[in-house]
Amino acid sequence: MAKTIACAVAIGILLLVQVDAGAAQQANDSQAPSAPALRISSGDLLAVTVFDEPDLSGRFRVDERGDITAPLIGRVPVEGETAEEVGTALEKRYVDDRILRLSHTSVTVFIEEYATQGIVVNGEVKTPGLFPALGIRMLNDVISAAGGVTPTASSKVIITHKNGATVPVRVQYNPTALTPVIPRIQVFPGDTITVPRAGIVYVLGNVIRPGGFVLEGRSDMTVERALALAGGTGHAAAVSRTQLVRTLDGGQKEQIVLSLNHILNSKAPDMAMKDGDILYVPTSNAMLVTQQAITSAVGVGGTILVYRLGIQ
């Protein structure tokens, strides 16, 4: 008997926890940002459906004065209004003009084409600019129209809505990852999509896989980790004369000579790398390379491969 009661209590507690979790989830969902209501502009195409009245329904282009010409009632101002507001206004006009009865009137309006409001895409895309917003546009479609992201793009994309939203929306977007992250998010006319630049460090010189490595992921980038991503040192590398070139806040270059062999053997502390750092491993018989030469090697376009980390 006592065992049965204990089981019943346990089940009751479990159900209570599930109810509380469901309520918390509903609260979180209610706080999620919603898309702003879109305003109609001249040139937009509206699809108007009047219930059970096909002769009054149709597709209407907003003229230069911001009006549409609806059947039987003539010009109706719509510019600056939402689709829902236009539907309400049309219902009222048809009822006031005694064309339809209030109890049998239902008008829905859908903005089928946005002719004058484009979507701006800027940042780390191949062809930034203004793109048309005709019909429903998804985030991935618009970024693809901009040529896709560059190798140095961050995996966090910022969407700024033109109307109603004061806080930009940040979403994960990484189509080049081992497991692509492509959220199905709709973007609207007047929105701005910004693809920020991710941090990047360079490993050059006598290493197996020289190049740039994007600074994203769960782990901090250190000298030892950067060298591992570059495949380690090559034959006859002068690890005791490894150089790190760093750009300071004022734009000046700082050159630091590292004892990489001590770091790899845990005889010296590892060093965190920052965005723009260049780690250069010379060969044993080479002279000490100046920071100007190392920096200019990065500046030569198209000669350095950029790698994104597998875990992001």
N, C-alpha and C positions, 0 to 999 in steps of 0.2 A: 504493500500500500504506500509506504513512504517513498519507495522507488518510483511509483507511478506519479505521485505528487511532484517529486523532484523533476521528473521528465516534463510534466505539464508546465511547471514554472519556467524551465529552461526554454521550452518552445514559446511561451508567452514573452519572455525577454527577447528572444530572437526576432519575433514578429514586431515587437516594439522598436528594436533597433532598425529593422527594415523600413518601418513606417517613417521613423525619424530621418533615415537616409534619403528616402523618397521625397520627403518634405524639403530637406536641404537642397536636393537636386533641383526641385521645382523653383525654390527661391533663387538659386544660382541662374537657372534658365531665364527667370523673369528679369534678372539684372543684366542679361546679355545685351550688348548694343544692337539696336535695330537699324535697318537702312532708313535714311531720311526720305520723306515724301518728295517726289520729283515735281518740279514746276514746269508747266508747258511754255514753250517758246515758239516764235514765228518759224514756220517751215516744218514743224513737227507734224507727223501723221497720226490722227486719232482714229481708232476703231470704235464706233458707237453701236451698241446693241440695245434696241428697245424690245422688251419682252413681247413676243407674239405680234410684233409689228415690223415685218421685214421691209416694208416700204419706207419706214422711218429710220431704219438701220443703215449702216454703211461706213465707208472710210472717208475721212474729211481732213484735208490739209489746212493747217493754220496759215492764214494769209499774212501779208506784211503788217497789217494793222492789229494782228493778234486775235482775229476772229475766225470762226468757222461759219459756213452757211448750212444750216440744218433744214431738212425738208419741212415745209409748211410754216415754219416760224422764222425763217430768215437768219440774219446775222446774230451770232451769239459770241460775246467776248470771252476768251478762254486763256489768254496769255497771263502767266503768273499764277494760274490756278493749278490745283492738283487734278488728277483724273477723277477722283471721287467727288471733288467739288463741282467739276463740270457735269458729272452725271446728275448730281442733285439739282443743279441749275436747269438742266434740260428737262428733268421731271417737272419742275415748277412751271416752266414756260409752257409745256404741253398741257398741263392741268389748267393754268391761268387762262390760256387761249381756248379752253374747252375742246381741245382735240382729243385728249385722253381723260379718263376718269381716275381720280386719285387712287381708288382701290385696285385699279388694274394697271398701274403705271410702275414700271421698273426699268431704269436705264443704267447700263454699265458702260464705262469708258476705259479703254486701254490705249496707252501711248505706244503705238506700233513702231514708229521711227522717230529718232531724235536727230533732227537735221542740223541744228546749229550749235549743239553742245557736244564737244568732243571729250575724250579722256586723255589726260596728260600722263606720259610715262617718261620718267627721267632717272638719272643715276646710272648704275652699272648694267645698262642694256646696250646692245650693239647699235641701234638706231633710235635714240630717244626723240620724242616729239609729241605731236597732237594726233590722235587717232579717232576716226569716226565712231560714234556710238549709235549704230543703227540696230534696232532690235535688242535682244538680250545679249549682253557681253559678259563672258566669264573672265576671271583674273588671268588664267593661263592663256586664253585666246589673245588677250590684249598684249601680254608680255611677248608671246610668240610673234605677234604682228610687229613688235619693236625689235625683232631679230633674236630674241632670247637674251638670257643673262650672260655677262662676261665671266671669265674664269675667276675674277676677283670679287664677284658679287657675294654679298651676305646672304645667308639663308633665311633672313627675316625681312619680309617686304612690308612697307608702310602704305596703307590706303587712307587717304584723306578725303572725306565726303564734302562736297560743295555745300549742300544744304542740310542744316539741322544738327550735324554732328560736330562737336567742338574738340573731341579727343580722337586723334588718328588711331586707326585699327592696325595692329601689328600681327602678322600671320607668318607661319613657317612656310617657306616655298623653296624647294631645292630639287629641281627636276633632274639634276645630274648625279644625285646621290646613288649609292648602291641600291637602296630602296627609295625610289623617287617619292618626294613629298610634294603633291600637287593638289592643294585644297580646291574644292568646288565652291568658289565664292563669286557672287555676281557683283560687277562694278557698274556704276551708273554715270550718265552724262554729267560732266563737271567734276568728276572725281580726279584725283591725282594719285598715281602709283609711283612710289619712290623705292628704288632698289639700292640700298646703301652699299658702300664699299666695305668689304671685310678686311681686317688686318692681314698683312702678309709679311713673311720673313723669307730671306734668300740664303741658300747655302751654295757656295761656289767654290771653284778651285779643284783640288785633287780629291774629289769624292765620286762615288759610283753613279749617283743620279743627281747632278746639279740642277737647281731650279728654284722656283718660288713655292712656298707652302702656305696655304690659307689658314689664318688664325681663327678657326672655329672648332667647337667641340667641347667636351667636358674637361679635358686636361689642359693645364697650362703648358705653354711652349717654353722649353728650356734648351740650352745649347746641346745637351746630350740627346734630347728627344728630336731636335731638328736634324742632328747628324744621323740619327737612326732612320729618319724619314728619307734622308738623302742616300741611304744604303751603306753608310760608313765611309771610311777613308779609302783612298786608292793606294797603289803601290808607291812606296818611298814618300809618303806624306809626312810633312814636317809638323806633327801634331803639337809640338812644344812651341811653335811659332804661329799658331792659329790666330787670326785677327777678327775682331768684331768691329764693324763700322756702324755707328748709331747717329741718327739725326736728332739734335737737341731741339728744345722748344723754339729757340731763336733762329733755327735753320742751319746752325753751324754743325760740322761733322766732328764726331769724336771717334778716335781710333784706339781700340783696346787690344793689347796682345795677351792671349790666353795660353795657359799651359793645358792644352786639351787632354794630354795624356794623364795629367794629374786628376782632372775631372772624371775621366773614364775609369780611373783606378780608385775613385772615391778618396783621393788624397787632397782634393780641393773641392769646395762647394760648387754645385752646379749653378748656372746663372740663368735667370729668366730673360727671355727675349721679348722685344717690343715690336710693334708695327713698324715696318721699314728697316729693321735691323738686317745687316748683311754679315753672314759668317763665312770667312774665306780661309780655306785650308791650302797652304802653299806646298810645293814639293821640297824635298830636303836640300836640293842644290840651287834653289831659286833665291834671289835677293828678296828682301822684305818689300812687299808691294805697298805703295802708298794708298791712302784712303781715296784719293782722287781717281786712281786707276781702278780700284775696286768699285767705286760708285758709278763710274762711267761704263763699266761692264754691264751693270743692271740697266743703264739708260739706253743701250743699243736695242732698238725695237725688233721684236720677232725672234730673238736668239735665245731667250730663256723660257723654258716650259714652266707652267704654273700648275701645281697639283693641289687638289682638294682632299682633305682627310676623309678616310672611309667612315669614321664615326662622327656624326654631327647632330 
